[in-house]
Amino acid sequence: MSKRILLIVTSGLIFGLTLAPAFAQDKATKTAEVALPSEDAVNGFMRYTFGYDEGTTWKITKIQPSPYGMAEVNVVVAQKDQQAAYRLLVTPDGAHVIIGEAIPFGVKPYEPARKKLDAGAKGPSKGLATAAVTIVEFSDFQCPHCKEAQPAIEKILTAHPEVKFVFQNYPLLSHDWARKAAAYADCVGHSAKPDAFWKFASDVFDAQNQVTASNADEKLTAIADGAGVKGVEVAACAAAPATDGHVQKSIDLGNAIEVNSTPTFFINGRKIGNLSGIPDNIVDEILAFHAKEDK
């Protein structure tokens, strides 16, 4: 299997198919009653999944009812001299493919998430509001992988100034000072110096190993001062119920589009996971694909 196809399989974008127990229903289901997706829907899903690479092709070999009350789609994906066969299980509503978890399916599978992000992703941003491609990151200041992802993001934005980038708070319950840091970040982002957010975020990630639940207010206040805003005012703002409401709204947005770990990135609604694990040339191709397809 090529590295490109393997990347897509292992990154959870497609098909490492293991049937979730919840869908292992009575095989006596009347398969004739299962609604089957059209070839257009399958081809649209495949185009949005693999179409950014002109060297990858696919062929639908079968669309039929499965014994699990879903539709079964068989496809063969080929790149150069390598090919692999996959079985897709499409949910009865035609909106998802099951691969151990549900991922979007359809002619334009990422459009629903994109619309939710366009309406709700109001965090600090860089780039033109009218950009053809928007990258949204859901991040946790206490998350080591989020810290590791920052250089990759800076590299992408330097190489692609035409792309808009939005930062969304998504503090995990397992982290004991992440939600407080999110509240501070929200206040810095809404301050009279909104550009201070990017320095504050960078400095919090840099100080990640020095911050604890017991010293978080002290450290975060000092970092806010260093970012060019008044730390005492930011601390007061962070403690306000309204600020926690802003953080919760960002979390709710993430939950609505099935964020379950950090960092999670979306490119025009396409869930990527951690961008730092994807080769630069593939990121470039995905960005170019969405700039063209999503006009």
C-alpha positions in Angstrom: 0.0 0.0 0.0 1.4 3.4 -0.9 2.4 5.9 1.8 -0.3 8.3 0.7 -3.1 5.7 1.0 -1.7 4.4 4.2 -1.6 7.9 5.6 -5.3 8.3 4.9 -6.2 5.0 6.4 -4.2 5.5 9.6 -5.2 9.1 10.1 -8.8 8.0 10.5 -10.1 9.8 7.4 -11.2 6.5 5.8 -11.9 2.9 6.0 -9.8 1.0 8.6 -13.1 -0.8 8.9 -14.0 -2.5 12.1 -17.7 -2.8 12.8 -18.7 -1.1 16.0 -20.7 -3.4 18.4 -23.6 -0.9 18.4 -24.1 -1.7 14.7 -23.8 -5.5 15.0 -27.6 -5.9 15.0 -29.8 -8.9 14.3 -28.8 -10.3 10.9 -32.4 -11.1 10.3 -32.8 -7.4 9.3 -34.7 -7.2 6.0 -31.8 -6.1 3.8 -34.2 -5.3 0.9 -35.5 -2.4 3.0 -32.1 -0.7 3.3 -31.8 2.6 1.4 -28.8 2.4 -0.9 -26.6 5.5 -1.6 -26.3 6.6 -5.2 -23.1 6.3 -7.2 -23.0 10.1 -7.2 -22.9 10.1 -3.4 -20.2 7.5 -3.3 -18.1 9.2 -6.0 -18.6 12.6 -4.2 -17.3 11.0 -0.9 -14.4 9.4 -2.7 -13.5 12.7 -4.5 -13.4 14.7 -1.3 -11.4 12.0 0.4 -8.9 11.2 -2.3 -9.5 13.7 -5.1 -6.7 16.1 -4.0 -4.2 13.6 -5.4 -4.5 13.4 -9.2 -2.6 10.1 -9.2 -5.3 8.3 -7.1 -8.3 6.7 -8.8 -11.1 4.5 -7.5 -13.8 2.2 -8.9 -17.1 1.3 -7.3 -17.5 -2.5 -7.6 -20.7 -3.0 -5.6 -23.5 -1.2 -3.7 -25.8 -3.5 -1.8 -27.7 -4.0 1.5 -25.6 -5.3 4.3 -26.8 -7.7 7.0 -26.4 -5.0 9.6 -29.3 -2.7 8.4 -26.9 -0.5 6.5 -25.7 -0.2 2.9 -22.5 -1.8 1.9 -20.3 -0.2 -0.7 -17.2 -1.9 -2.2 -14.6 0.2 -3.8 -11.1 -0.3 -5.1 -8.6 2.5 -4.7 -5.5 2.6 -6.9 -2.4 4.7 -7.0 0.3 4.0 -9.6 0.9 0.2 -9.5 -0.8 -0.4 -6.1 -4.4 -0.9 -5.2 -6.5 -1.8 -2.2 -10.1 -2.9 -1.8 -12.4 -1.4 0.9 -15.8 -2.1 2.2 -17.8 0.9 3.4 -20.9 0.7 5.6 -23.2 3.6 5.1 -25.6 4.5 7.9 -29.4 4.4 7.1 -29.6 8.2 7.0 -26.9 8.3 4.3 -24.9 10.9 6.3 -22.0 8.8 7.7 -19.7 5.9 6.9 -18.8 3.6 9.8 -15.1 2.8 10.3 -15.1 2.0 14.0 -16.3 5.6 14.3 -18.7 7.5 12.0 -17.2 9.9 9.5 -19.2 12.1 7.1 -20.5 10.7 3.9 -22.2 12.2 0.8 -21.6 14.2 -2.3 -20.1 17.0 -0.2 -19.4 15.2 3.1 -17.8 18.1 4.9 -20.3 20.7 4.1 -22.4 20.3 7.3 -19.4 20.7 9.5 -18.2 23.6 7.4 -21.5 25.5 7.8 -21.4 25.0 11.6 -17.8 26.3 11.7 -18.6 29.2 9.5 -21.4 30.2 11.8 -19.8 29.4 15.2 -16.0 29.5 15.0 -15.6 33.1 16.2 -12.2 32.6 18.0 -9.1 34.7 17.3 -8.2 34.5 13.6 -5.5 35.3 11.1 -6.0 35.9 7.4 -8.8 37.4 5.2 -12.4 36.9 6.3 -13.1 36.1 2.6 -10.5 33.4 2.3 -11.5 30.4 0.1 -10.0 28.0 2.7 -10.3 28.2 6.5 -8.4 26.1 8.9 -10.0 25.8 12.4 -8.0 24.4 15.3 -9.6 23.1 18.5 -6.9 23.2 21.1 -6.1 22.7 24.8 -3.3 24.8 26.4 -2.4 21.9 28.7 -2.1 19.4 25.8 1.5 18.5 24.9 0.4 17.5 21.3 -1.2 20.9 20.9 2.1 22.5 21.8 3.9 20.3 19.4 1.5 21.3 16.6 2.2 25.0 16.7 5.3 25.0 14.6 3.5 23.1 11.9 0.6 25.6 11.9 3.1 28.5 11.6 4.8 26.8 8.7 1.5 26.3 6.9 0.3 29.8 7.4 3.7 31.2 6.2 3.5 29.1 3.1 -0.2 29.9 2.5 -1.0 33.5 3.4 -4.2 33.1 1.5 -5.6 30.8 4.1 -7.6 31.9 7.1 -6.8 30.3 10.5 -9.2 30.3 13.5 -8.3 29.2 17.1 -11.0 27.6 19.2 -10.7 26.6 22.9 -11.4 23.0 23.6 -10.0 22.3 27.2 -10.2 18.7 28.1 -11.8 17.6 31.4 -8.7 15.5 32.2 -6.5 18.6 32.4 -6.7 20.5 35.7 -5.8 24.0 34.5 -6.7 23.9 30.8 -10.1 25.5 31.3 -8.7 28.4 33.3 -6.1 29.0 30.6 -8.9 29.0 28.0 -10.7 31.6 30.0 -7.6 33.8 30.1 -7.1 33.3 26.4 -10.7 34.3 25.7 -10.2 37.5 27.6 -6.9 38.3 25.9 -8.5 37.7 22.5 -11.4 40.1 23.4 -9.1 42.8 24.7 -8.3 46.1 23.2 -5.2 44.4 21.8 -6.5 41.3 20.1 -3.2 40.6 18.4 -1.8 40.0 21.8 -3.6 36.7 21.8 -1.0 35.0 19.6 1.9 35.9 21.8 -0.1 34.9 24.9 -1.0 31.5 23.3 2.6 30.9 22.3 3.9 31.9 25.7 1.4 29.6 27.5 2.5 26.7 25.4 6.1 27.5 26.0 5.5 27.6 29.8 3.3 24.5 29.8 5.6 22.4 32.0 5.8 25.2 34.6 2.1 25.8 35.0 0.1 23.8 37.6 -3.4 24.0 39.0 -2.1 25.8 42.1 -0.1 28.4 40.3 -2.1 28.9 37.2 -3.6 32.3 38.0 -0.1 33.7 38.9 1.5 32.2 35.8 -1.3 33.2 33.4 -1.5 36.7 34.8 2.2 37.2 34.2 2.0 35.8 30.7 -0.8 38.1 29.9 1.3 41.0 31.1 4.1 39.8 28.9 1.8 39.7 25.9 1.1 43.5 26.3 -2.3 43.5 28.1 -3.0 44.1 31.8 -2.8 40.8 33.5 -4.8 41.9 36.5 -7.7 42.9 34.3 -7.4 39.7 32.3 -7.5 37.7 35.5 -10.7 39.4 36.6 -12.3 38.9 33.2 -11.3 35.2 33.3 -13.1 34.7 36.6 -16.4 36.1 35.2 -19.2 33.6 34.5 -19.7 35.1 31.1 -16.2 34.2 30.1 -16.7 30.6 31.1 -19.8 30.7 29.0 -17.7 31.7 26.0 -15.4 28.8 26.6 -18.3 26.4 26.9 -19.8 27.7 23.7 -16.5 26.8 21.9 -16.6 23.3 23.5 -20.2 22.8 22.4 -19.2 23.8 18.9 -16.4 21.2 18.9 -18.8 18.5 20.3 -21.3 19.3 17.6 -18.8 18.4 14.9 -17.4 15.4 16.7 -14.2 16.7 18.2 -13.0 14.2 20.8 -9.3 14.9 21.2 -6.8 17.8 20.9 -5.5 19.1 18.7 -8.2 18.6 16.0 -8.0 20.6 12.8 -10.7 21.2 10.2 -9.9 22.4 6.6 -13.2 23.7 5.2 -15.0 21.3 7.5 -12.8 18.4 6.7 -11.6 16.8 10.0 -7.9 16.2 9.8 -6.7 15.4 13.3 -3.2 16.6 14.0 -1.7 18.5 11.0 1.8 18.1 12.3 1.7 14.4 11.3 0.9 15.0 7.6 3.6 15.7 5.0 3.8 19.2 3.7 3.1 18.2 0.1 -0.1 16.5 1.0 -1.3 19.5 3.1 -0.5 21.7 0.1 -2.6 19.4 -2.1 -5.5 19.3 0.3 -5.6 23.1 0.6 -5.5 23.5 -3.2 -8.2 20.9 -3.6 -10.6 22.7 -1.2 -9.8 26.1 -2.7 -11.0 24.8 -6.0 -13.9 22.5 -4.9 -15.5 24.7 -2.3 -16.0 27.9 -4.3 
